[in-house]
Amino acid sequence: DRISRAFEQGEVSIDVLLDFQKTFDTVQHKIILSKLLRYKIRGTFHRWFTNYLLGRQQRVIFI
């Protein structure tokens, strides 16, 4: 809704869409989370990543 209103008013809108699936499936999640803490990424942002990574599964199916 905010983007539509901005467009109608001639304002500039910037959207950033990120697809982390392949990136996070190639590295152990514990390593990613510990590195975030090492780089002082804490609080809401760290919880967001933790919640995103919890319960994810990777499967390899051979046919």
mmCIF file of the N, C-alpha and C atoms, coordinates in Angstrom:
data_MODEL
# 
_entry.id   MODEL 
# 
loop_
_atom_site.group_PDB 
_atom_site.id 
_atom_site.type_symbol 
_atom_site.label_atom_id 
_atom_site.label_alt_id 
_atom_site.label_comp_id 
_atom_site.label_asym_id 
_atom_site.label_entity_id 
_atom_site.label_seq_id 
_atom_site.pdbx_PDB_ins_code 
_atom_site.Cartn_x 
_atom_site.Cartn_y 
_atom_site.Cartn_z 
_atom_site.occupancy 
_atom_site.B_iso_or_equiv 
_atom_site.pdbx_formal_charge 
_atom_site.auth_seq_id 
_atom_site.auth_comp_id 
_atom_site.auth_asym_id 
_atom_site.auth_atom_id 
_atom_site.pdbx_PDB_model_num 
ATOM 1   N N  . ASP A 1 1  ? 0.822  -1.190  0.000  1.00 0.00 ? 1  ASP A N  1 
ATOM 2   C CA . ASP A 1 1  ? 0.000  0.000   0.000  1.00 0.00 ? 1  ASP A CA 1 
ATOM 3   C C  . ASP A 1 1  ? 0.872  1.262   0.000  1.00 0.00 ? 1  ASP A C  1 
ATOM 4   N N  . ARG A 1 2  ? 1.915  1.254   0.821  1.00 0.00 ? 2  ARG A N  1 
ATOM 5   C CA . ARG A 1 2  ? 2.805  2.422   0.881  1.00 0.00 ? 2  ARG A CA 1 
ATOM 6   C C  . ARG A 1 2  ? 3.530  2.630   -0.444 1.00 0.00 ? 2  ARG A C  1 
ATOM 7   N N  . ILE A 1 3  ? 3.911  1.531   -1.080 1.00 0.00 ? 3  ILE A N  1 
ATOM 8   C CA . ILE A 1 3  ? 4.610  1.634   -2.366 1.00 0.00 ? 3  ILE A CA 1 
ATOM 9   C C  . ILE A 1 3  ? 3.672  2.190   -3.422 1.00 0.00 ? 3  ILE A C  1 
ATOM 10  N N  . SER A 1 4  ? 2.421  1.728   -3.425 1.00 0.00 ? 4  SER A N  1 
ATOM 11  C CA . SER A 1 4  ? 1.436  2.235   -4.389 1.00 0.00 ? 4  SER A CA 1 
ATOM 12  C C  . SER A 1 4  ? 1.190  3.723   -4.203 1.00 0.00 ? 4  SER A C  1 
ATOM 13  N N  . ARG A 1 5  ? 1.046  4.147   -2.944 1.00 0.00 ? 5  ARG A N  1 
ATOM 14  C CA . ARG A 1 5  ? 0.823  5.571   -2.682 1.00 0.00 ? 5  ARG A CA 1 
ATOM 15  C C  . ARG A 1 5  ? 2.026  6.401   -3.115 1.00 0.00 ? 5  ARG A C  1 
ATOM 16  N N  . ALA A 1 6  ? 3.215  5.907   -2.827 1.00 0.00 ? 6  ALA A N  1 
ATOM 17  C CA . ALA A 1 6  ? 4.421  6.636   -3.223 1.00 0.00 ? 6  ALA A CA 1 
ATOM 18  C C  . ALA A 1 6  ? 4.486  6.764   -4.742 1.00 0.00 ? 6  ALA A C  1 
ATOM 19  N N  . PHE A 1 7  ? 4.151  5.700   -5.449 1.00 0.00 ? 7  PHE A N  1 
ATOM 20  C CA . PHE A 1 7  ? 4.158  5.722   -6.913 1.00 0.00 ? 7  PHE A CA 1 
ATOM 21  C C  . PHE A 1 7  ? 3.166  6.749   -7.440 1.00 0.00 ? 7  PHE A C  1 
ATOM 22  N N  . GLU A 1 8  ? 1.971  6.743   -6.863 1.00 0.00 ? 8  GLU A N  1 
ATOM 23  C CA . GLU A 1 8  ? 0.939  7.687   -7.303 1.00 0.00 ? 8  GLU A CA 1 
ATOM 24  C C  . GLU A 1 8  ? 1.339  9.135   -7.040 1.00 0.00 ? 8  GLU A C  1 
ATOM 25  N N  . GLN A 1 9  ? 2.140  9.369   -6.011 1.00 0.00 ? 9  GLN A N  1 
ATOM 26  C CA . GLN A 1 9  ? 2.566  10.718  -5.671 1.00 0.00 ? 9  GLN A CA 1 
ATOM 27  C C  . GLN A 1 9  ? 3.876  11.099  -6.364 1.00 0.00 ? 9  GLN A C  1 
ATOM 28  N N  . GLY A 1 10 ? 4.374  10.221  -7.218 1.00 0.00 ? 10 GLY A N  1 
ATOM 29  C CA . GLY A 1 10 ? 5.588  10.506  -7.963 1.00 0.00 ? 10 GLY A CA 1 
ATOM 30  C C  . GLY A 1 10 ? 6.859  10.349  -7.150 1.00 0.00 ? 10 GLY A C  1 
ATOM 31  N N  . GLU A 1 11 ? 6.755  9.658   -6.028 1.00 0.00 ? 11 GLU A N  1 
ATOM 32  C CA . GLU A 1 11 ? 7.943  9.443   -5.194 1.00 0.00 ? 11 GLU A CA 1 
ATOM 33  C C  . GLU A 1 11 ? 8.687  8.202   -5.666 1.00 0.00 ? 11 GLU A C  1 
ATOM 34  N N  . VAL A 1 12 ? 9.930  8.111   -5.264 1.00 0.00 ? 12 VAL A N  1 
ATOM 35  C CA . VAL A 1 12 ? 10.768 6.978   -5.627 1.00 0.00 ? 12 VAL A CA 1 
ATOM 36  C C  . VAL A 1 12 ? 10.678 5.922   -4.531 1.00 0.00 ? 12 VAL A C  1 
ATOM 37  N N  . SER A 1 13 ? 10.502 4.670   -4.942 1.00 0.00 ? 13 SER A N  1 
ATOM 38  C CA . SER A 1 13 ? 10.469 3.552   -3.995 1.00 0.00 ? 13 SER A CA 1 
ATOM 39  C C  . SER A 1 13 ? 11.567 2.572   -4.372 1.00 0.00 ? 13 SER A C  1 
ATOM 40  N N  . ILE A 1 14 ? 12.208 2.034   -3.369 1.00 0.00 ? 14 ILE A N  1 
ATOM 41  C CA . ILE A 1 14 ? 13.253 1.049   -3.603 1.00 0.00 ? 14 ILE A CA 1 
ATOM 42  C C  . ILE A 1 14 ? 12.887 -0.209  -2.826 1.00 0.00 ? 14 ILE A C  1 
ATOM 43  N N  . ASP A 1 15 ? 12.854 -1.336  -3.521 1.00 0.00 ? 15 ASP A N  1 
ATOM 44  C CA . ASP A 1 15 ? 12.594 -2.623  -2.888 1.00 0.00 ? 15 ASP A CA 1 
ATOM 45  C C  . ASP A 1 15 ? 13.866 -3.454  -2.974 1.00 0.00 ? 15 ASP A C  1 
ATOM 46  N N  . VAL A 1 16 ? 14.164 -4.132  -1.901 1.00 0.00 ? 16 VAL A N  1 
ATOM 47  C CA . VAL A 1 16 ? 15.294 -5.044  -1.894 1.00 0.00 ? 16 VAL A CA 1 
ATOM 48  C C  . VAL A 1 16 ? 14.753 -6.412  -1.531 1.00 0.00 ? 16 VAL A C  1 
ATOM 49  N N  . LEU A 1 17 ? 14.885 -7.346  -2.458 1.00 0.00 ? 17 LEU A N  1 
ATOM 50  C CA . LEU A 1 17 ? 14.422 -8.707  -2.240 1.00 0.00 ? 17 LEU A CA 1 
ATOM 51  C C  . LEU A 1 17 ? 15.642 -9.620  -2.252 1.00 0.00 ? 17 LEU A C  1 
ATOM 52  N N  . LEU A 1 18 ? 15.776 -10.403 -1.212 1.00 0.00 ? 18 LEU A N  1 
ATOM 53  C CA . LEU A 1 18 ? 16.934 -11.275 -1.089 1.00 0.00 ? 18 LEU A CA 1 
ATOM 54  C C  . LEU A 1 18 ? 16.488 -12.731 -1.013 1.00 0.00 ? 18 LEU A C  1 
ATOM 55  N N  . ASP A 1 19 ? 17.164 -13.587 -1.725 1.00 0.00 ? 19 ASP A N  1 
ATOM 56  C CA . ASP A 1 19 ? 16.898 -15.023 -1.662 1.00 0.00 ? 19 ASP A CA 1 
ATOM 57  C C  . ASP A 1 19 ? 18.140 -15.689 -1.095 1.00 0.00 ? 19 ASP A C  1 
ATOM 58  N N  . PHE A 1 20 ? 18.059 -16.039 0.186  1.00 0.00 ? 20 PHE A N  1 
ATOM 59  C CA . PHE A 1 20 ? 19.203 -16.610 0.883  1.00 0.00 ? 20 PHE A CA 1 
ATOM 60  C C  . PHE A 1 20 ? 19.221 -18.132 0.861  1.00 0.00 ? 20 PHE A C  1 
ATOM 61  N N  . GLN A 1 21 ? 18.243 -18.764 0.273  1.00 0.00 ? 21 GLN A N  1 
ATOM 62  C CA . GLN A 1 21 ? 18.098 -20.206 0.397  1.00 0.00 ? 21 GLN A CA 1 
ATOM 63  C C  . GLN A 1 21 ? 19.362 -20.969 -0.004 1.00 0.00 ? 21 GLN A C  1 
ATOM 64  N N  . LYS A 1 22 ? 19.870 -20.739 -1.191 1.00 0.00 ? 22 LYS A N  1 
ATOM 65  C CA . LYS A 1 22 ? 21.037 -21.500 -1.642 1.00 0.00 ? 22 LYS A CA 1 
ATOM 66  C C  . LYS A 1 22 ? 22.272 -21.162 -0.819 1.00 0.00 ? 22 LYS A C  1 
ATOM 67  N N  . THR A 1 23 ? 22.411 -19.916 -0.444 1.00 0.00 ? 23 THR A N  1 
ATOM 68  C CA . THR A 1 23 ? 23.559 -19.509 0.369  1.00 0.00 ? 23 THR A CA 1 
ATOM 69  C C  . THR A 1 23 ? 23.552 -20.240 1.706  1.00 0.00 ? 23 THR A C  1 
ATOM 70  N N  . PHE A 1 24 ? 22.410 -20.251 2.370  1.00 0.00 ? 24 PHE A N  1 
ATOM 71  C CA . PHE A 1 24 ? 22.342 -20.840 3.698  1.00 0.00 ? 24 PHE A CA 1 
ATOM 72  C C  . PHE A 1 24 ? 22.326 -22.357 3.674  1.00 0.00 ? 24 PHE A C  1 
ATOM 73  N N  . ASP A 1 25 ? 22.009 -22.959 2.552  1.00 0.00 ? 25 ASP A N  1 
ATOM 74  C CA . ASP A 1 25 ? 22.020 -24.409 2.469  1.00 0.00 ? 25 ASP A CA 1 
ATOM 75  C C  . ASP A 1 25 ? 23.415 -24.958 2.230  1.00 0.00 ? 25 ASP A C  1 
ATOM 76  N N  . THR A 1 26 ? 24.393 -24.107 1.932  1.00 0.00 ? 26 THR A N  1 
ATOM 77  C CA . THR A 1 26 ? 25.746 -24.592 1.677  1.00 0.00 ? 26 THR A CA 1 
ATOM 78  C C  . THR A 1 26 ? 26.663 -24.452 2.887  1.00 0.00 ? 26 THR A C  1 
ATOM 79  N N  . VAL A 1 27 ? 26.223 -23.769 3.935  1.00 0.00 ? 27 VAL A N  1 
ATOM 80  C CA . VAL A 1 27 ? 27.032 -23.541 5.128  1.00 0.00 ? 27 VAL A CA 1 
ATOM 81  C C  . VAL A 1 27 ? 26.229 -23.977 6.355  1.00 0.00 ? 27 VAL A C  1 
ATOM 82  N N  . GLN A 1 28 ? 26.918 -24.571 7.336  1.00 0.00 ? 28 GLN A N  1 
ATOM 83  C CA . GLN A 1 28 ? 26.223 -24.963 8.563  1.00 0.00 ? 28 GLN A CA 1 
ATOM 84  C C  . GLN A 1 28 ? 25.642 -23.724 9.239  1.00 0.00 ? 28 GLN A C  1 
ATOM 85  N N  . HIS A 1 29 ? 24.401 -23.839 9.673  1.00 0.00 ? 29 HIS A N  1 
ATOM 86  C CA . HIS A 1 29 ? 23.701 -22.697 10.253 1.00 0.00 ? 29 HIS A CA 1 
ATOM 87  C C  . HIS A 1 29 ? 24.364 -22.172 11.520 1.00 0.00 ? 29 HIS A C  1 
ATOM 88  N N  . LYS A 1 30 ? 24.930 -23.052 12.320 1.00 0.00 ? 30 LYS A N  1 
ATOM 89  C CA . LYS A 1 30 ? 25.619 -22.612 13.543 1.00 0.00 ? 30 LYS A CA 1 
ATOM 90  C C  . LYS A 1 30 ? 26.794 -21.706 13.208 1.00 0.00 ? 30 LYS A C  1 
ATOM 91  N N  . ILE A 1 31 ? 27.483 -21.998 12.134 1.00 0.00 ? 31 ILE A N  1 
ATOM 92  C CA . ILE A 1 31 ? 28.629 -21.180 11.715 1.00 0.00 ? 31 ILE A CA 1 
ATOM 93  C C  . ILE A 1 31 ? 28.152 -19.790 11.307 1.00 0.00 ? 31 ILE A C  1 
ATOM 94  N N  . ILE A 1 32 ? 27.071 -19.742 10.537 1.00 0.00 ? 32 ILE A N  1 
ATOM 95  C CA . ILE A 1 32 ? 26.540 -18.447 10.105 1.00 0.00 ? 32 ILE A CA 1 
ATOM 96  C C  . ILE A 1 32 ? 26.154 -17.607 11.311 1.00 0.00 ? 32 ILE A C  1 
ATOM 97  N N  . LEU A 1 33 ? 25.413 -18.194 12.249 1.00 0.00 ? 33 LEU A N  1 
ATOM 98  C CA . LEU A 1 33 ? 24.940 -17.443 13.412 1.00 0.00 ? 33 LEU A CA 1 
ATOM 99  C C  . LEU A 1 33 ? 26.090 -16.977 14.297 1.00 0.00 ? 33 LEU A C  1 
ATOM 100 N N  . SER A 1 34 ? 27.123 -17.809 14.454 1.00 0.00 ? 34 SER A N  1 
ATOM 101 C CA . SER A 1 34 ? 28.259 -17.398 15.285 1.00 0.00 ? 34 SER A CA 1 
ATOM 102 C C  . SER A 1 34 ? 29.044 -16.273 14.610 1.00 0.00 ? 34 SER A C  1 
ATOM 103 N N  . LYS A 1 35 ? 29.157 -16.317 13.286 1.00 0.00 ? 35 LYS A N  1 
ATOM 104 C CA . LYS A 1 35 ? 29.848 -15.235 12.588 1.00 0.00 ? 35 LYS A CA 1 
ATOM 105 C C  . LYS A 1 35 ? 29.080 -13.924 12.678 1.00 0.00 ? 35 LYS A C  1 
ATOM 106 N N  . LEU A 1 36 ? 27.748 -13.997 12.626 1.00 0.00 ? 36 LEU A N  1 
ATOM 107 C CA . LEU A 1 36 ? 26.950 -12.787 12.792 1.00 0.00 ? 36 LEU A CA 1 
ATOM 108 C C  . LEU A 1 36 ? 27.228 -12.151 14.150 1.00 0.00 ? 36 LEU A C  1 
ATOM 109 N N  . LEU A 1 37 ? 27.292 -12.974 15.185 1.00 0.00 ? 37 LEU A N  1 
ATOM 110 C CA . LEU A 1 37 ? 27.595 -12.447 16.519 1.00 0.00 ? 37 LEU A CA 1 
ATOM 111 C C  . LEU A 1 37 ? 29.004 -11.868 16.570 1.00 0.00 ? 37 LEU A C  1 
ATOM 112 N N  . ARG A 1 38 ? 29.951 -12.527 15.914 1.00 0.00 ? 38 ARG A N  1 
ATOM 113 C CA . ARG A 1 38 ? 31.329 -12.048 15.904 1.00 0.00 ? 38 ARG A CA 1 
ATOM 114 C C  . ARG A 1 38 ? 31.435 -10.670 15.253 1.00 0.00 ? 38 ARG A C  1 
ATOM 115 N N  . TYR A 1 39 ? 30.587 -10.439 14.239 1.00 0.00 ? 39 TYR A N  1 
ATOM 116 C CA . TYR A 1 39 ? 30.593 -9.151  13.550 1.00 0.00 ? 39 TYR A CA 1 
ATOM 117 C C  . TYR A 1 39 ? 29.629 -8.156  14.182 1.00 0.00 ? 39 TYR A C  1 
ATOM 118 N N  . LYS A 1 40 ? 29.234 -8.439  15.435 1.00 0.00 ? 40 LYS A N  1 
ATOM 119 C CA . LYS A 1 40 ? 28.388 -7.527  16.234 1.00 0.00 ? 40 LYS A CA 1 
ATOM 120 C C  . LYS A 1 40 ? 26.982 -7.364  15.669 1.00 0.00 ? 40 LYS A C  1 
ATOM 121 N N  . ILE A 1 41 ? 26.500 -8.373  14.962 1.00 0.00 ? 41 ILE A N  1 
ATOM 122 C CA . ILE A 1 41 ? 25.126 -8.342  14.475 1.00 0.00 ? 41 ILE A CA 1 
ATOM 123 C C  . ILE A 1 41 ? 24.284 -9.070  15.503 1.00 0.00 ? 41 ILE A C  1 
ATOM 124 N N  . ARG A 1 42 ? 23.547 -8.295  16.275 1.00 0.00 ? 42 ARG A N  1 
ATOM 125 C CA . ARG A 1 42 ? 22.791 -8.830  17.407 1.00 0.00 ? 42 ARG A CA 1 
ATOM 126 C C  . ARG A 1 42 ? 21.360 -8.298  17.383 1.00 0.00 ? 42 ARG A C  1 
ATOM 127 N N  . GLY A 1 43 ? 20.630 -8.621  18.398 1.00 0.00 ? 43 GLY A N  1 
ATOM 128 C CA . GLY A 1 43 ? 19.287 -8.082  18.562 1.00 0.00 ? 43 GLY A CA 1 
ATOM 129 C C  . GLY A 1 43 ? 18.306 -8.622  17.536 1.00 0.00 ? 43 GLY A C  1 
ATOM 130 N N  . THR A 1 44 ? 17.456 -7.736  17.065 1.00 0.00 ? 44 THR A N  1 
ATOM 131 C CA . THR A 1 44 ? 16.366 -8.120  16.164 1.00 0.00 ? 44 THR A CA 1 
ATOM 132 C C  . THR A 1 44 ? 16.881 -8.780  14.894 1.00 0.00 ? 44 THR A C  1 
ATOM 133 N N  . PHE A 1 45 ? 17.914 -8.218  14.317 1.00 0.00 ? 45 PHE A N  1 
ATOM 134 C CA . PHE A 1 45 ? 18.449 -8.767  13.069 1.00 0.00 ? 45 PHE A CA 1 
ATOM 135 C C  . PHE A 1 45 ? 18.962 -10.193 13.272 1.00 0.00 ? 45 PHE A C  1 
ATOM 136 N N  . HIS A 1 46 ? 19.670 -10.427 14.375 1.00 0.00 ? 46 HIS A N  1 
ATOM 137 C CA . HIS A 1 46 ? 20.186 -11.770 14.652 1.00 0.00 ? 46 HIS A CA 1 
ATOM 138 C C  . HIS A 1 46 ? 19.040 -12.738 14.920 1.00 0.00 ? 46 HIS A C  1 
ATOM 139 N N  . ARG A 1 47 ? 18.022 -12.307 15.656 1.00 0.00 ? 47 ARG A N  1 
ATOM 140 C CA . ARG A 1 47 ? 16.855 -13.162 15.915 1.00 0.00 ? 47 ARG A CA 1 
ATOM 141 C C  . ARG A 1 47 ? 16.134 -13.497 14.614 1.00 0.00 ? 47 ARG A C  1 
ATOM 142 N N  . TRP A 1 48 ? 16.074 -12.521 13.692 1.00 0.00 ? 48 TRP A N  1 
ATOM 143 C CA . TRP A 1 48 ? 15.432 -12.772 12.412 1.00 0.00 ? 48 TRP A CA 1 
ATOM 144 C C  . TRP A 1 48 ? 16.149 -13.889 11.665 1.00 0.00 ? 48 TRP A C  1 
ATOM 145 N N  . PHE A 1 49 ? 17.475 -13.828 11.608 1.00 0.00 ? 49 PHE A N  1 
ATOM 146 C CA . PHE A 1 49 ? 18.239 -14.878 10.944 1.00 0.00 ? 49 PHE A CA 1 
ATOM 147 C C  . PHE A 1 49 ? 18.098 -16.210 11.664 1.00 0.00 ? 49 PHE A C  1 
ATOM 148 N N  . THR A 1 50 ? 18.128 -16.196 12.985 1.00 0.00 ? 50 THR A N  1 
ATOM 149 C CA . THR A 1 50 ? 17.994 -17.429 13.758 1.00 0.00 ? 50 THR A CA 1 
ATOM 150 C C  . THR A 1 50 ? 16.642 -18.080 13.472 1.00 0.00 ? 50 THR A C  1 
ATOM 151 N N  . ASN A 1 51 ? 15.574 -17.301 13.501 1.00 0.00 ? 51 ASN A N  1 
ATOM 152 C CA . ASN A 1 51 ? 14.241 -17.836 13.222 1.00 0.00 ? 51 ASN A CA 1 
ATOM 153 C C  . ASN A 1 51 ? 14.137 -18.352 11.795 1.00 0.00 ? 51 ASN A C  1 
ATOM 154 N N  . TYR A 1 52 ? 14.796 -17.672 10.869 1.00 0.00 ? 52 TYR A N  1 
ATOM 155 C CA . TYR A 1 52 ? 14.772 -18.101 9.472  1.00 0.00 ? 52 TYR A CA 1 
ATOM 156 C C  . TYR A 1 52 ? 15.465 -19.452 9.307  1.00 0.00 ? 52 TYR A C  1 
ATOM 157 N N  . LEU A 1 53 ? 16.553 -19.651 10.034 1.00 0.00 ? 53 LEU A N  1 
ATOM 158 C CA . LEU A 1 53 ? 17.345 -20.859 9.866  1.00 0.00 ? 53 LEU A CA 1 
ATOM 159 C C  . LEU A 1 53 ? 16.834 -22.041 10.676 1.00 0.00 ? 53 LEU A C  1 
ATOM 160 N N  . LEU A 1 54 ? 16.105 -21.798 11.749 1.00 0.00 ? 54 LEU A N  1 
ATOM 161 C CA . LEU A 1 54 ? 15.621 -22.894 12.580 1.00 0.00 ? 54 LEU A CA 1 
ATOM 162 C C  . LEU A 1 54 ? 14.639 -23.770 11.812 1.00 0.00 ? 54 LEU A C  1 
ATOM 163 N N  . GLY A 1 55 ? 14.825 -25.068 11.927 1.00 0.00 ? 55 GLY A N  1 
ATOM 164 C CA . GLY A 1 55 ? 13.877 -26.001 11.328 1.00 0.00 ? 55 GLY A CA 1 
ATOM 165 C C  . GLY A 1 55 ? 14.041 -26.203 9.834  1.00 0.00 ? 55 GLY A C  1 
ATOM 166 N N  . ARG A 1 56 ? 15.024 -25.549 9.235  1.00 0.00 ? 56 ARG A N  1 
ATOM 167 C CA . ARG A 1 56 ? 15.245 -25.756 7.795  1.00 0.00 ? 56 ARG A CA 1 
ATOM 168 C C  . ARG A 1 56 ? 15.904 -27.107 7.591  1.00 0.00 ? 56 ARG A C  1 
ATOM 169 N N  . GLN A 1 57 ? 15.555 -27.745 6.498  1.00 0.00 ? 57 GLN A N  1 
ATOM 170 C CA . GLN A 1 57 ? 16.143 -29.038 6.181  1.00 0.00 ? 57 GLN A CA 1 
ATOM 171 C C  . GLN A 1 57 ? 16.642 -29.031 4.747  1.00 0.00 ? 57 GLN A C  1 
ATOM 172 N N  . GLN A 1 58 ? 17.684 -29.805 4.542  1.00 0.00 ? 58 GLN A N  1 
ATOM 173 C CA . GLN A 1 58 ? 18.204 -29.952 3.192  1.00 0.00 ? 58 GLN A CA 1 
ATOM 174 C C  . GLN A 1 58 ? 18.188 -31.434 2.873  1.00 0.00 ? 58 GLN A C  1 
ATOM 175 N N  . ARG A 1 59 ? 17.712 -31.775 1.702  1.00 0.00 ? 59 ARG A N  1 
ATOM 176 C CA . ARG A 1 59 ? 17.631 -33.176 1.322  1.00 0.00 ? 59 ARG A CA 1 
ATOM 177 C C  . ARG A 1 59 ? 18.256 -33.364 -0.040 1.00 0.00 ? 59 ARG A C  1 
ATOM 178 N N  . VAL A 1 60 ? 18.883 -34.494 -0.190 1.00 0.00 ? 60 VAL A N  1 
ATOM 179 C CA . VAL A 1 60 ? 19.424 -34.880 -1.494 1.00 0.00 ? 60 VAL A CA 1 
ATOM 180 C C  . VAL A 1 60 ? 18.716 -36.160 -1.889 1.00 0.00 ? 60 VAL A C  1 
ATOM 181 N N  . ILE A 1 61 ? 18.102 -36.155 -3.052 1.00 0.00 ? 61 ILE A N  1 
ATOM 182 C CA . ILE A 1 61 ? 17.355 -37.307 -3.513 1.00 0.00 ? 61 ILE A CA 1 
ATOM 183 C C  . ILE A 1 61 ? 18.059 -37.863 -4.754 1.00 0.00 ? 61 ILE A C  1 
ATOM 184 N N  . PHE A 1 62 ? 18.418 -39.119 -4.671 1.00 0.00 ? 62 PHE A N  1 
ATOM 185 C CA . PHE A 1 62 ? 19.045 -39.793 -5.818 1.00 0.00 ? 62 PHE A CA 1 
ATOM 186 C C  . PHE A 1 62 ? 17.975 -40.584 -6.547 1.00 0.00 ? 62 PHE A C  1 
ATOM 187 N N  . ILE A 1 63 ? 17.898 -40.383 -7.831 1.00 0.00 ? 63 ILE A N  1 
ATOM 188 C CA . ILE A 1 63 ? 16.892 -41.102 -8.633 1.00 0.00 ? 63 ILE A CA 1 
ATOM 189 C C  . ILE A 1 63 ? 17.598 -42.037 -9.570 1.00 0.00 ? 63 ILE A C  1 
# 
